[in-house]
Each structure stands twice: as structure tokens, then as C-alpha cells.
Amino acid sequence: MKRLVLTIISFFFIFVPSLLAGNNKYAQATFPKKTYDFGYIKAKDGVVTCEFEFINTGTEPLVIYSADPTCGCTVPDFPKKPIKPDERGIIKISFNPAGYEGGFLKTVKVRTNGREKSTTLSLEGSVIPK
């Protein structure tokens, strides 16, 4: 019985403080701007591109697993290597306005190993037909 009590007390003093403290190691992609407005674009001018800058505000390397667009007219390009804490990265997104007329809103869901597992980036504007 005495051994059981000592084991429980030891467990309490060794493991509980670390459980209560939580995990302070994490990655986090912080985007100052999550929406890009192209304004008016001409379909005849072809593909347009924008950039979303982010910083890893966490304490561990940030890995971007994927950047999934809502349709084939939107193509993201993202860093394939881990982003160290306090480093910046850029996600470039291209939009092909061919076949569009009027306003549009496209999104790209960025999935990471960060504390927030995903972030949605938006592109908007209006296409002037040929």
C-alpha cells in the first residue's frame, strides 16, 4: 500500500506539471493579408498572378502540405521546404480569366502542420470579357 501511494505521489510530481504546462512547441503560418482584389482585369490579357506573404510565428519549422484551389482556373505555388521560425514565405497564385465574365471569388485552402491546420486565401475581382 505504501508503495502504491509513493508511486501515485511520484507520478503527480513528475508528470502532472508537464501536462499542465502544455506544449509550447508549434509552427504557425500568419498571413497579414488573406484576400487579394485584382479589381477589373481584361480576359484578353490572360493569366494574372498575386502573392500572399506569410511568416512562421511559431517556434518549430512550418511545413505546407498542400494548397488546394476551388477550381482549375486557379493555380497555387507554395514553398516545398520547411519555413523556420520567424522566416517569411510567399504563396503565389495564378488565375486564368478565360471564359469568365463579371465578378469572381476564388479560394485556395492552405494546409500546414501549424497550430491552425488550415487557412483560406481568397482572390476576387471582375473580368471584362474580350
C-alpha positions in Angstrom: 0.0 0.0 0.0 2.8 2.3 0.9 4.5 1.6 -2.4 1.3 2.5 -4.3 0.9 5.8 -2.5 4.6 6.7 -3.2 4.1 5.7 -6.9 1.0 8.0 -7.2 2.7 10.9 -5.5 5.8 10.4 -7.7 3.6 10.4 -10.8 1.9 13.6 -9.6 5.1 15.5 -9.1 6.9 14.2 -12.2 4.2 14.1 -14.9 1.3 16.4 -14.0 3.4 19.7 -14.2 4.4 18.9 -17.7 0.8 18.0 -18.7 -0.4 21.3 -17.2 2.3 23.4 -18.9 1.1 22.2 -22.4 3.2 22.0 -25.5 4.9 25.3 -26.3 6.4 23.9 -29.5 4.4 24.6 -32.6 4.5 26.1 -36.0 2.1 28.8 -37.2 1.6 30.5 -40.6 0.5 34.1 -40.0 -0.9 35.9 -43.1 -1.1 39.7 -42.7 -3.5 39.7 -45.7 -5.8 36.8 -46.7 -7.7 38.4 -49.6 -6.3 39.9 -52.9 -8.5 42.1 -55.0 -7.5 42.2 -58.7 -10.0 44.9 -59.4 -11.0 44.9 -63.1 -9.0 42.6 -65.4 -9.3 42.0 -69.1 -9.9 38.4 -70.2 -7.7 39.1 -73.3 -4.7 39.9 -71.2 -4.5 36.3 -69.9 -3.4 34.9 -66.6 -2.9 37.2 -63.6 -0.8 36.4 -60.5 -0.8 37.6 -56.9 1.3 36.8 -53.9 0.4 36.2 -50.3 3.3 36.7 -47.9 3.3 34.9 -44.5 5.6 34.4 -41.6 6.1 31.4 -39.3 5.3 33.0 -35.9 5.7 29.6 -34.2 8.6 28.0 -32.5 9.0 25.0 -34.8 9.5 24.7 -38.6 6.4 25.2 -40.7 5.5 22.7 -43.4 2.9 23.5 -46.0 1.4 20.2 -47.0 -0.9 21.5 -49.8 -2.6 24.5 -51.3 -6.0 23.3 -52.8 -7.8 25.7 -55.2 -11.6 25.6 -55.7 -11.2 25.2 -59.5 -8.7 24.5 -62.3 -8.6 28.2 -63.3 -6.6 28.9 -60.1 -3.1 27.5 -59.6 -1.1 28.0 -56.4 2.7 27.7 -56.0 4.0 27.3 -52.4 7.3 26.6 -50.7 8.1 22.9 -50.6 10.8 23.2 -47.9 10.1 23.9 -44.2 10.0 27.5 -43.1 12.0 28.2 -40.0 10.5 30.2 -37.1 10.5 34.0 -37.8 11.2 33.3 -41.5 8.9 34.6 -44.3 7.5 32.7 -47.2 5.3 33.5 -50.3 2.5 31.7 -51.8 1.9 32.7 -55.5 -1.5 32.2 -57.0 -2.3 32.5 -60.7 -5.8 33.0 -62.0 -6.8 32.4 -65.7 -9.8 34.6 -66.5 -10.6 32.9 -69.9 -14.3 32.0 -70.0 -15.2 34.3 -67.1 -17.3 37.4 -67.3 -18.1 39.7 -64.4 -17.3 39.2 -60.7 -15.4 36.3 -59.4 -14.3 34.9 -56.0 -11.9 32.0 -55.9 -10.3 30.5 -52.8 -7.3 28.4 -52.0 -7.2 26.3 -48.8 -3.6 26.1 -47.4 -3.0 23.1 -45.2 0.0 23.1 -42.8 1.5 21.4 -39.7 0.7 24.7 -37.8 -1.4 25.2 -34.7 -4.1 26.3 -37.1 -4.1 23.4 -39.5 -5.6 25.4 -42.5 -6.0 28.9 -43.8 -8.2 30.0 -46.7 -6.8 32.6 -49.1 -9.2 34.5 -51.4 -8.9 36.1 -54.9 -11.6 38.4 -56.1 -12.2 40.8 -58.9 -14.2 41.4 -62.1 -13.4 40.1 -65.6 -14.0 42.3 -68.6 -14.8 40.0 -71.5 -12.9 40.1 -74.8 
